[in-house]
């Protein structure tokens, strides 16, 4: 629906709280789709943190 390709996903128990889970996702998409996805995640989750690589998008995206 959001045209996002999930390359890798993993989950593990949170180091902060044993009742929580941390989910790590590596995805491929355009900048607009990524921003929409982040907004949806922020609405559905407690914490969203980003660790994007240096050259995440080219100028035309």
Jmol script that loads the backbone (N, CA, C; Angstrom):
load data "model"
ATOM      1  N   UNK A   1       0.814  -1.194   0.000  1.00  0.00           N
ATOM      2  CA  UNK A   1       0.000   0.000   0.000  1.00  0.00           C
ATOM      3  C   UNK A   1       0.861   1.263   0.000  1.00  0.00           C
ATOM      4  N   UNK A   2       1.914   1.308   0.792  1.00  0.00           N
ATOM      5  CA  UNK A   2       2.760   2.501   0.887  1.00  0.00           C
ATOM      6  C   UNK A   2       3.992   2.421  -0.006  1.00  0.00           C
ATOM      7  N   UNK A   3       4.108   1.358  -0.807  1.00  0.00           N
ATOM      8  CA  UNK A   3       5.228   1.186  -1.740  1.00  0.00           C
ATOM      9  C   UNK A   3       6.581   1.232  -1.031  1.00  0.00           C
ATOM     10  N   UNK A   4       6.682   0.462   0.041  1.00  0.00           N
ATOM     11  CA  UNK A   4       7.916   0.352   0.818  1.00  0.00           C
ATOM     12  C   UNK A   4       8.358  -1.101   0.771  1.00  0.00           C
ATOM     13  N   UNK A   5       9.622  -1.334   0.410  1.00  0.00           N
ATOM     14  CA  UNK A   5      10.178  -2.673   0.359  1.00  0.00           C
ATOM     15  C   UNK A   5      10.986  -2.924   1.631  1.00  0.00           C
ATOM     16  N   UNK A   6      10.527  -3.864   2.462  1.00  0.00           N
ATOM     17  CA  UNK A   6      11.281  -4.215   3.665  1.00  0.00           C
ATOM     18  C   UNK A   6      12.378  -5.197   3.286  1.00  0.00           C
ATOM     19  N   UNK A   7      13.628  -4.781   3.444  1.00  0.00           N
ATOM     20  CA  UNK A   7      14.779  -5.598   3.093  1.00  0.00           C
ATOM     21  C   UNK A   7      15.110  -6.561   4.229  1.00  0.00           C
ATOM     22  N   UNK A   8      14.985  -6.085   5.455  1.00  0.00           N
ATOM     23  CA  UNK A   8      15.329  -6.899   6.628  1.00  0.00           C
ATOM     24  C   UNK A   8      14.488  -6.427   7.805  1.00  0.00           C
ATOM     25  N   UNK A   9      14.010  -7.377   8.609  1.00  0.00           N
ATOM     26  CA  UNK A   9      13.271  -7.038   9.823  1.00  0.00           C
ATOM     27  C   UNK A   9      13.672  -8.018  10.919  1.00  0.00           C
ATOM     28  N   UNK A  10      13.858  -7.506  12.118  1.00  0.00           N
ATOM     29  CA  UNK A  10      14.163  -8.369  13.260  1.00  0.00           C
ATOM     30  C   UNK A  10      13.563  -7.764  14.519  1.00  0.00           C
ATOM     31  N   UNK A  11      13.304  -8.624  15.482  1.00  0.00           N
ATOM     32  CA  UNK A  11      12.763  -8.157  16.756  1.00  0.00           C
ATOM     33  C   UNK A  11      13.527  -8.818  17.892  1.00  0.00           C
ATOM     34  N   UNK A  12      13.504  -8.150  19.031  1.00  0.00           N
ATOM     35  CA  UNK A  12      14.139  -8.700  20.228  1.00  0.00           C
ATOM     36  C   UNK A  12      13.508  -8.054  21.449  1.00  0.00           C
ATOM     37  N   UNK A  13      13.687  -8.708  22.578  1.00  0.00           N
ATOM     38  CA  UNK A  13      13.211  -8.148  23.837  1.00  0.00           C
ATOM     39  C   UNK A  13      13.920  -6.837  24.110  1.00  0.00           C
ATOM     40  N   UNK A  14      13.181  -5.889  24.626  1.00  0.00           N
ATOM     41  CA  UNK A  14      13.758  -4.589  24.943  1.00  0.00           C
ATOM     42  C   UNK A  14      14.745  -4.703  26.094  1.00  0.00           C
ATOM     43  N   UNK A  15      15.825  -3.962  26.003  1.00  0.00           N
ATOM     44  CA  UNK A  15      16.795  -3.915  27.098  1.00  0.00           C
ATOM     45  C   UNK A  15      16.297  -3.018  28.226  1.00  0.00           C
ATOM     46  N   UNK A  16      15.363  -2.137  27.906  1.00  0.00           N
ATOM     47  CA  UNK A  16      14.819  -1.204  28.900  1.00  0.00           C
ATOM     48  C   UNK A  16      13.742  -1.835  29.762  1.00  0.00           C
ATOM     49  N   UNK A  17      12.826  -2.565  29.121  1.00  0.00           N
ATOM     50  CA  UNK A  17      11.714  -3.193  29.838  1.00  0.00           C
ATOM     51  C   UNK A  17      11.478  -4.587  29.281  1.00  0.00           C
ATOM     52  N   UNK A  18      11.343  -5.535  30.162  1.00  0.00           N
ATOM     53  CA  UNK A  18      11.145  -6.916  29.713  1.00  0.00           C
ATOM     54  C   UNK A  18       9.778  -7.125  29.061  1.00  0.00           C
ATOM     55  N   UNK A  19       8.834  -6.249  29.320  1.00  0.00           N
ATOM     56  CA  UNK A  19       7.499  -6.382  28.734  1.00  0.00           C
ATOM     57  C   UNK A  19       7.399  -5.751  27.341  1.00  0.00           C
ATOM     58  N   UNK A  20       8.486  -5.158  26.846  1.00  0.00           N
ATOM     59  CA  UNK A  20       8.473  -4.493  25.546  1.00  0.00           C
ATOM     60  C   UNK A  20       9.351  -5.222  24.538  1.00  0.00           C
ATOM     61  N   UNK A  21       9.112  -4.926  23.272  1.00  0.00           N
ATOM     62  CA  UNK A  21       9.868  -5.524  22.173  1.00  0.00           C
ATOM     63  C   UNK A  21      10.427  -4.401  21.305  1.00  0.00           C
ATOM     64  N   UNK A  22      11.660  -4.576  20.829  1.00  0.00           N
ATOM     65  CA  UNK A  22      12.265  -3.637  19.883  1.00  0.00           C
ATOM     66  C   UNK A  22      12.243  -4.280  18.505  1.00  0.00           C
ATOM     67  N   UNK A  23      11.862  -3.514  17.510  1.00  0.00           N
ATOM     68  CA  UNK A  23      11.791  -4.019  16.142  1.00  0.00           C
ATOM     69  C   UNK A  23      12.681  -3.151  15.264  1.00  0.00           C
ATOM     70  N   UNK A  24      13.573  -3.797  14.515  1.00  0.00           N
ATOM     71  CA  UNK A  24      14.499  -3.115  13.616  1.00  0.00           C
ATOM     72  C   UNK A  24      14.104  -3.451  12.184  1.00  0.00           C
ATOM     73  N   UNK A  25      13.993  -2.412  11.351  1.00  0.00           N
ATOM     74  CA  UNK A  25      13.560  -2.613   9.970  1.00  0.00           C
ATOM     75  C   UNK A  25      14.499  -1.866   9.033  1.00  0.00           C
ATOM     76  N   UNK A  26      14.972  -2.560   8.003  1.00  0.00           N
ATOM     77  CA  UNK A  26      15.752  -1.952   6.927  1.00  0.00           C
ATOM     78  C   UNK A  26      14.844  -1.954   5.702  1.00  0.00           C
ATOM     79  N   UNK A  27      14.586  -0.776   5.153  1.00  0.00           N
ATOM     80  CA  UNK A  27      13.647  -0.718   4.035  1.00  0.00           C
ATOM     81  C   UNK A  27      14.183   0.137   2.896  1.00  0.00           C
ATOM     82  N   UNK A  28      13.587  -0.072   1.712  1.00  0.00           N
ATOM     83  CA  UNK A  28      13.906   0.702   0.515  1.00  0.00           C
ATOM     84  C   UNK A  28      12.636   1.397   0.055  1.00  0.00           C
ATOM     85  N   UNK A  29      12.722   2.715  -0.119  1.00  0.00           N
ATOM     86  CA  UNK A  29      11.574   3.478  -0.605  1.00  0.00           C
ATOM     87  C   UNK A  29      12.022   4.899  -0.911  1.00  0.00           C
ATOM     88  N   UNK A  30      11.133   5.658  -1.485  1.00  0.00           N
ATOM     89  CA  UNK A  30      11.405   7.066  -1.737  1.00  0.00           C
ATOM     90  C   UNK A  30      11.229   7.887  -0.470  1.00  0.00           C
ATOM     91  N   UNK A  31      11.673   9.118  -0.534  1.00  0.00           N
ATOM     92  CA  UNK A  31      11.624  10.008   0.630  1.00  0.00           C
ATOM     93  C   UNK A  31      10.186  10.270   1.091  1.00  0.00           C
ATOM     94  N   UNK A  32       9.283  10.493   0.169  1.00  0.00           N
ATOM     95  CA  UNK A  32       7.885  10.757   0.523  1.00  0.00           C
ATOM     96  C   UNK A  32       7.264   9.555   1.216  1.00  0.00           C
ATOM     97  N   UNK A  33       7.462   8.368   0.648  1.00  0.00           N
ATOM     98  CA  UNK A  33       6.917   7.150   1.234  1.00  0.00           C
ATOM     99  C   UNK A  33       7.506   6.904   2.622  1.00  0.00           C
ATOM    100  N   UNK A  34       8.796   7.183   2.771  1.00  0.00           N
ATOM    101  CA  UNK A  34       9.460   6.996   4.061  1.00  0.00           C
ATOM    102  C   UNK A  34       8.853   7.919   5.119  1.00  0.00           C
ATOM    103  N   UNK A  35       8.665   9.185   4.776  1.00  0.00           N
ATOM    104  CA  UNK A  35       8.084  10.134   5.728  1.00  0.00           C
ATOM    105  C   UNK A  35       6.661   9.748   6.121  1.00  0.00           C
ATOM    106  N   UNK A  36       5.874   9.265   5.164  1.00  0.00           N
ATOM    107  CA  UNK A  36       4.521   8.796   5.471  1.00  0.00           C
ATOM    108  C   UNK A  36       4.563   7.594   6.402  1.00  0.00           C
ATOM    109  N   UNK A  37       5.482   6.683   6.137  1.00  0.00           N
ATOM    110  CA  UNK A  37       5.626   5.496   6.973  1.00  0.00           C
ATOM    111  C   UNK A  37       6.007   5.867   8.404  1.00  0.00           C
ATOM    112  N   UNK A  38       6.922   6.794   8.571  1.00  0.00           N
ATOM    113  CA  UNK A  38       7.345   7.225   9.906  1.00  0.00           C
ATOM    114  C   UNK A  38       6.168   7.834  10.663  1.00  0.00           C
ATOM    115  N   UNK A  39       5.360   8.641   9.987  1.00  0.00           N
ATOM    116  CA  UNK A  39       4.191   9.235  10.651  1.00  0.00           C
ATOM    117  C   UNK A  39       3.211   8.157  11.111  1.00  0.00           C
ATOM    118  N   UNK A  40       2.989   7.145  10.291  1.00  0.00           N
ATOM    119  CA  UNK A  40       2.114   6.042  10.686  1.00  0.00           C
ATOM    120  C   UNK A  40       2.685   5.279  11.881  1.00  0.00           C
ATOM    121  N   UNK A  41       3.985   5.035  11.861  1.00  0.00           N
ATOM    122  CA  UNK A  41       4.618   4.324  12.976  1.00  0.00           C
ATOM    123  C   UNK A  41       4.531   5.116  14.271  1.00  0.00           C
ATOM    124  N   UNK A  42       4.728   6.417  14.193  1.00  0.00           N
ATOM    125  CA  UNK A  42       4.647   7.260  15.391  1.00  0.00           C
ATOM    126  C   UNK A  42       3.243   7.244  15.987  1.00  0.00           C
ATOM    127  N   UNK A  43       2.242   7.090  15.149  1.00  0.00           N
ATOM    128  CA  UNK A  43       0.862   7.032  15.617  1.00  0.00           C
ATOM    129  C   UNK A  43       0.566   5.697  16.300  1.00  0.00           C
ATOM    130  N   UNK A  44       1.251   4.627  15.879  1.00  0.00           N
ATOM    131  CA  UNK A  44       0.963   3.280  16.359  1.00  0.00           C
ATOM    132  C   UNK A  44       1.906   2.766  17.446  1.00  0.00           C
ATOM    133  N   UNK A  45       3.022   3.431  17.668  1.00  0.00           N
ATOM    134  CA  UNK A  45       4.027   2.922  18.603  1.00  0.00           C
ATOM    135  C   UNK A  45       4.373   3.959  19.665  1.00  0.00           C
ATOM    136  N   UNK A  46       5.128   3.514  20.655  1.00  0.00           N
ATOM    137  CA  UNK A  46       5.543   4.401  21.735  1.00  0.00           C
ATOM    138  C   UNK A  46       6.749   5.236  21.335  1.00  0.00           C
ATOM    139  N   UNK A  47       7.755   4.598  20.731  1.00  0.00           N
ATOM    140  CA  UNK A  47       9.002   5.278  20.384  1.00  0.00           C
ATOM    141  C   UNK A  47       9.401   4.911  18.959  1.00  0.00           C
ATOM    142  N   UNK A  48       9.795   5.905  18.175  1.00  0.00           N
ATOM    143  CA  UNK A  48      10.352   5.675  16.843  1.00  0.00           C
ATOM    144  C   UNK A  48      11.678   6.421  16.784  1.00  0.00           C
ATOM    145  N   UNK A  49      12.762   5.686  16.532  1.00  0.00           N
ATOM    146  CA  UNK A  49      14.063   6.322  16.348  1.00  0.00           C
ATOM    147  C   UNK A  49      14.594   5.940  14.979  1.00  0.00           C
ATOM    148  N   UNK A  50      15.335   6.850  14.374  1.00  0.00           N
ATOM    149  CA  UNK A  50      15.860   6.639  13.030  1.00  0.00           C
ATOM    150  C   UNK A  50      17.373   6.659  13.057  1.00  0.00           C
ATOM    151  N   UNK A  51      17.951   5.792  12.265  1.00  0.00           N
ATOM    152  CA  UNK A  51      19.393   5.749  12.113  1.00  0.00           C
ATOM    153  C   UNK A  51      19.706   5.572  10.631  1.00  0.00           C
ATOM    154  N   UNK A  52      19.409   6.603   9.814  1.00  0.00           N
ATOM    155  CA  UNK A  52      19.604   6.456   8.366  1.00  0.00           C
ATOM    156  C   UNK A  52      21.074   6.540   7.965  1.00  0.00           C
ATOM    157  N   UNK A  53      21.447   5.835   6.893  1.00  0.00           N
ATOM    158  CA  UNK A  53      22.814   5.954   6.379  1.00  0.00           C
ATOM    159  C   UNK A  53      23.060   7.352   5.815  1.00  0.00           C
ATOM    160  N   UNK A  54      24.323   7.682   5.635  1.00  0.00           N
ATOM    161  CA  UNK A  54      24.730   9.023   5.177  1.00  0.00           C
ATOM    162  C   UNK A  54      24.026   9.467   3.895  1.00  0.00           C
ATOM    163  N   UNK A  55      24.169   8.716   2.830  1.00  0.00           N
ATOM    164  CA  UNK A  55      23.618   9.103   1.519  1.00  0.00           C
ATOM    165  C   UNK A  55      22.319   8.361   1.264  1.00  0.00           C
ATOM    166  N   UNK A  56      21.336   8.643   2.078  1.00  0.00           N
ATOM    167  CA  UNK A  56      20.105   7.868   2.025  1.00  0.00           C
ATOM    168  C   UNK A  56      19.300   8.113   0.748  1.00  0.00           C
ATOM    169  N   UNK A  57      19.249   9.347   0.254  1.00  0.00           N
ATOM    170  CA  UNK A  57      18.508   9.645  -0.967  1.00  0.00           C
ATOM    171  C   UNK A  57      19.370  10.452  -1.919  1.00  0.00           C
ATOM    172  N   UNK A  58      19.119  10.231  -3.199  1.00  0.00           N
ATOM    173  CA  UNK A  58      19.771  11.056  -4.208  1.00  0.00           C
ATOM    174  C   UNK A  58      18.947  12.324  -4.382  1.00  0.00           C
ATOM    175  N   UNK A  59      19.474  13.288  -5.110  1.00  0.00           N
ATOM    176  CA  UNK A  59      18.787  14.574  -5.259  1.00  0.00           C
ATOM    177  C   UNK A  59      17.439  14.462  -5.959  1.00  0.00           C
ATOM    178  N   UNK A  60      17.273  13.497  -6.882  1.00  0.00           N
ATOM    179  CA  UNK A  60      16.015  13.415  -7.615  1.00  0.00           C
ATOM    180  C   UNK A  60      14.886  12.791  -6.814  1.00  0.00           C
ATOM    181  N   UNK A  61      15.162  12.195  -5.660  1.00  0.00           N
ATOM    182  CA  UNK A  61      14.093  11.574  -4.875  1.00  0.00           C
ATOM    183  C   UNK A  61      13.469  12.564  -3.999  1.00  0.00           C
TER     184      UNK A  61
END
end "model"
wireframe off; spacefill off
backbone 0.3
color backbone group
